[in-house]
Amino acid sequence: MLSPQLFNLYLEEALVHIPVLKDMYLHGTLKAYADDIVCTFNSREEGQRIVSAFEQLDATWRLALNKGKSVILAEGQGAKVAGIQTDKKAKYLGMRLCLDKAEQRKECGK
Protein backbone atom coordinates (compact mmCIF):
# COMPACT_ATOMS: atom_id res chain seq x y z
CA MET A 1 0.00 0.00 0.00
CA LEU A 2 1.29 3.40 -0.92
CA SER A 3 -0.79 5.48 1.51
CA PRO A 4 0.96 4.42 4.78
CA GLN A 5 4.36 4.91 3.15
CA LEU A 6 3.49 8.43 2.00
CA PHE A 7 2.18 9.25 5.46
CA ASN A 8 5.41 7.87 6.97
CA LEU A 9 7.44 10.33 4.85
CA TYR A 10 5.27 13.22 6.04
CA LEU A 11 5.37 12.07 9.67
CA GLU A 12 9.13 11.56 9.65
CA GLU A 13 9.64 15.09 8.33
CA ALA A 14 7.37 16.46 11.07
CA LEU A 15 9.03 14.45 13.87
CA VAL A 16 12.53 15.70 13.12
CA HIS A 17 11.38 19.32 13.55
CA ILE A 18 10.54 18.83 17.25
CA PRO A 19 13.84 18.29 19.16
CA VAL A 20 12.42 15.90 21.80
CA LEU A 21 10.75 13.72 19.16
CA LYS A 22 13.75 13.86 16.81
CA ASP A 23 16.04 12.62 19.59
CA MET A 24 13.64 9.77 20.42
CA TYR A 25 13.24 8.85 16.76
CA LEU A 26 17.00 8.77 16.16
CA HIS A 27 17.64 6.73 19.33
CA GLY A 28 14.89 4.19 18.65
CA THR A 29 12.64 5.10 21.58
CA LEU A 30 9.96 6.29 19.14
CA LYS A 31 8.71 3.91 16.46
CA ALA A 32 6.09 4.88 13.90
CA TYR A 33 4.21 3.22 11.10
CA ALA A 34 1.51 5.37 9.52
CA ASP A 35 -0.59 6.74 12.37
CA ASP A 36 0.50 4.08 14.89
CA ILE A 37 3.25 5.38 17.15
CA VAL A 38 4.93 3.82 20.16
CA CYS A 39 7.32 5.65 22.50
CA THR A 40 9.27 4.42 25.49
CA PHE A 41 10.04 6.62 28.47
CA ASN A 42 10.88 6.22 32.15
CA SER A 43 8.88 8.72 34.17
CA ARG A 44 5.57 10.56 34.34
CA GLU A 45 7.41 13.87 33.77
CA GLU A 46 9.11 12.53 30.65
CA GLY A 47 5.76 11.25 29.40
CA GLN A 48 4.19 14.67 29.90
CA ARG A 49 7.08 16.30 28.00
CA ILE A 50 6.63 13.85 25.11
CA VAL A 51 2.86 14.42 24.93
CA SER A 52 3.51 18.18 24.87
CA ALA A 53 5.98 17.67 22.02
CA PHE A 54 3.38 15.70 20.03
CA GLU A 55 0.85 18.46 20.64
CA GLN A 56 3.27 20.91 18.95
CA LEU A 57 2.85 18.95 15.70
CA ASP A 58 -0.74 20.13 15.37
CA ALA A 59 0.01 23.83 14.76
CA THR A 60 2.54 23.44 11.95
CA TRP A 61 1.93 19.97 10.55
CA ARG A 62 -1.80 19.50 11.29
CA LEU A 63 -1.09 16.23 13.06
CA ALA A 64 -3.30 15.96 16.13
CA LEU A 65 -2.75 13.55 19.00
CA ASN A 66 -5.99 11.68 19.71
CA LYS A 67 -5.78 11.23 23.48
CA GLY A 68 -8.97 9.15 23.45
CA LYS A 69 -7.31 6.49 21.27
CA SER A 70 -3.93 6.72 23.00
CA VAL A 71 -2.70 4.50 25.85
CA ILE A 72 0.36 4.71 28.06
CA LEU A 73 1.66 1.39 29.36
CA ALA A 74 2.31 1.88 33.07
CA GLU A 75 1.94 0.08 36.37
CA GLY A 76 -0.54 2.67 37.65
CA GLN A 77 -3.51 1.37 35.68
CA GLY A 78 -6.37 3.86 35.43
CA ALA A 79 -4.30 6.96 36.15
CA LYS A 80 -3.73 9.55 33.44
CA VAL A 81 -0.51 11.11 32.13
CA ALA A 82 -1.05 14.41 30.34
CA GLY A 83 -4.68 13.45 29.74
CA ILE A 84 -3.89 9.98 28.35
CA GLN A 85 -5.20 6.85 30.07
CA THR A 86 -2.66 4.37 31.46
CA ASP A 87 -3.08 0.60 31.28
CA LYS A 88 -1.02 -2.58 31.59
CA LYS A 89 -1.88 -3.58 28.00
CA ALA A 90 -2.07 -1.75 24.67
CA LYS A 91 -2.31 -2.56 20.99
CA TYR A 92 0.34 -1.56 18.43
CA LEU A 93 0.02 -2.55 14.76
CA GLY A 94 -2.55 -5.16 15.72
CA MET A 95 -0.34 -6.79 18.35
CA ARG A 96 -1.12 -6.68 22.05
CA LEU A 97 1.71 -5.27 24.19
CA CYS A 98 1.82 -6.13 27.90
CA LEU A 99 3.94 -4.90 30.79
CA ASP A 100 3.97 -8.37 32.35
CA LYS A 101 6.54 -10.53 30.53
CA ALA A 102 4.71 -13.81 31.16
CA GLU A 103 1.49 -12.33 29.82
CA GLN A 104 3.36 -10.94 26.80
CA ARG A 105 4.75 -14.39 26.00
CA LYS A 106 1.23 -15.81 26.25
CA GLU A 107 -0.05 -13.11 23.87
CA CYS A 108 2.68 -14.01 21.38
CA GLY A 109 1.90 -17.74 21.62
CA LYS A 110 5.23 -18.72 23.20
N, C-alpha and C positions, 0 to 999 in steps of 0.2 A: 504494500500500500504506500502510495506516495504522500498522502496527507499527514500521517504522523512524522514522517521524515522532514517534511517542509516545516511543520510546527517545531520540531527539534532544532532546526537551524535558527528559527526566530527566537525560541526560548534560550538557546545557548548564547546568542548575541545579547539578549536582555540580561541574563545572569552575570555575564562578565562586566557589566556596567555598575553593579552594586558590589563594592569591595568585600563585604562579608560573604555574599553568595559566591563571588568569584573564587575566593580563597577556599571555600568548602568544595566547590566544583573541581578545582584543580587538585585538591588533596583527597578526593574520593569520598568525602563525607556528605556529599549531595549527589544523588543519582536521579536522572530524569529520563523518561521516555514519554513523549507526547505530553499529556497533561497529568501524568502520574509522576509524582516526585517523592523521594524519600530522603530524609536528612538524619544524620546522627549527631547528637550533642549530649553533654554531660550534666547540665544543670538547668533548673527552671529559668534562671537569668539568661543563660545562653539561648534557650528556646524562645524566650520573649524577644531577644535581639534578632534572632533569625526570622521570626514572624514579622517583626517590624521591617526587616529588610525586604521580605516578600511583598509587604504592603506598598513599598516604594515602587514596585514594578507597575502598579496600576496607573499612576500619573503619566509616566512617559510611554510605557509599552502597552497599556491597556490590558494587562494581565492581572486579573483579580484573584485573590486567595479566597476560596470558598470555605470558610471556617466550619460550616455545617456538614461538609463532606470530608473534612480533614480530621485526622486522629493522631495523637501523640502517644507512642508506646511509653508507658511509665508504670512504676509500681503503684503509685497513688491513683488507682482506678476511680473514675468519677470526678476527679478534680479537673480544673481547667488551667491551661497555660495560655496566656494572651488570648483568651476567648475560644480556645480549641480544646475539645474534650480529650481526656486521657483514658487509655484503656490498656489492658494487657495483651490485646490482639488487634491486628489491623490487616487490611488487604492491600497488596501492592502487585500490580500487573496480574491480577487474578489469583495470586498466591497468598495464603494466610501467613502472616508473620506473628510470632509469639515471643514474649519475653522469657517464658519458661522453656529451657532447652529440651526437656523430655517431651513437652507438649509440641514443640516445633518439630522434633523428629517424628512424632506420631502424625502430624499434619503432612509431613513429606513422605510418609509411608515407609519409614526406616525403623 
